[in-house]
Amino acid sequence: MTRRKKTRSLADKVTIRTGKRKDYKKWRHENPDQVTSSRRFTQKKRQQRKLQAARKLARQEQGASIAIHPESTSTSSEERDE
């Protein structure tokens, strides 16, 4: 007896009506309240969002130190006008 290959695909696990993929897609479309994301997917997405937020914060902190209009240039421009 051979072992079944492990799969993450829902198409093999679904046994609604004929078990065909299009039947499952149709059922999922008609019953959105019964369909939820897997725990693995939600944890992965939550982790990705945390990483994204951390990177964004790091970029913002890095950009805050740059002086766009330093005071030294404003005095030199006044000297040029004279």
C-alpha positions as CSV (number, residue, x, y, z in Angstrom):
1,M,0.0,0.0,0.0
2,T,1.4,3.3,-1.0
3,R,1.2,6.5,1.1
4,R,-0.7,9.5,-0.2
5,K,1.3,12.5,-1.0
6,K,0.7,15.4,1.4
7,T,-0.8,18.4,-0.3
8,R,-1.8,21.9,0.7
9,S,-4.3,22.1,-2.2
10,L,-7.9,22.4,-1.2
11,A,-9.1,20.8,-4.5
12,D,-8.2,17.3,-3.3
13,K,-9.8,17.7,0.2
14,V,-13.1,19.1,-1.0
15,T,-16.0,16.6,-1.4
16,I,-18.9,19.0,-2.2
17,R,-21.2,17.5,-4.7
18,T,-18.9,15.9,-7.3
19,G,-15.7,17.1,-5.7
20,K,-14.8,19.0,-8.8
21,R,-12.8,22.2,-8.5
22,K,-15.4,24.4,-10.3
23,D,-18.1,23.1,-8.0
24,Y,-16.0,24.2,-5.0
25,K,-15.4,27.6,-6.6
26,K,-19.1,28.0,-7.2
27,W,-19.9,26.9,-3.6
28,R,-17.3,29.3,-2.2
29,H,-18.7,32.1,-4.2
30,E,-22.2,31.5,-3.0
31,N,-21.2,31.0,0.7
32,P,-18.6,33.6,1.5
33,D,-19.5,33.6,5.2
34,Q,-18.5,29.9,5.5
35,V,-15.1,30.3,3.9
36,T,-12.2,31.4,6.1
37,S,-8.5,31.6,5.5
38,S,-6.4,28.9,7.0
39,R,-4.5,29.6,10.3
40,R,-1.2,29.1,8.5
41,F,-2.1,31.8,5.9
42,T,-3.4,34.3,8.4
43,Q,-0.3,33.9,10.6
44,K,2.0,34.3,7.6
45,K,0.2,37.5,6.5
46,R,0.3,38.9,10.0
47,Q,4.0,38.3,10.2
48,Q,4.5,39.9,6.8
49,R,2.5,43.0,7.9
50,K,4.6,43.3,11.1
51,L,7.8,43.2,9.0
52,Q,6.5,45.7,6.5
53,A,5.6,48.1,9.4
54,A,9.0,47.7,10.9
55,R,10.7,48.5,7.6
56,K,8.5,51.5,7.1
57,L,9.4,52.8,10.5
58,A,13.1,52.3,9.9
59,R,12.8,54.2,6.6
60,Q,11.0,57.1,8.3
61,E,13.5,57.4,11.1
62,Q,16.4,57.3,8.6
63,G,14.8,60.0,6.5
64,A,14.1,62.3,9.4
65,S,17.8,63.0,10.0
66,I,18.3,64.6,6.6
67,A,18.2,68.4,6.6
68,I,16.5,69.4,3.3
69,H,17.0,73.2,3.9
70,P,19.9,73.6,6.2
71,E,20.3,77.1,7.7
72,S,23.8,77.6,6.3
73,T,22.5,77.8,2.7
74,S,20.0,80.5,3.5
75,T,22.8,82.8,4.8
76,S,25.0,82.2,1.7
77,S,22.1,83.0,-0.6
78,E,21.6,86.3,1.1
79,E,25.3,87.1,0.6
80,R,25.0,86.4,-3.1
81,D,22.1,88.9,-3.5
82,E,24.2,91.8,-2.3
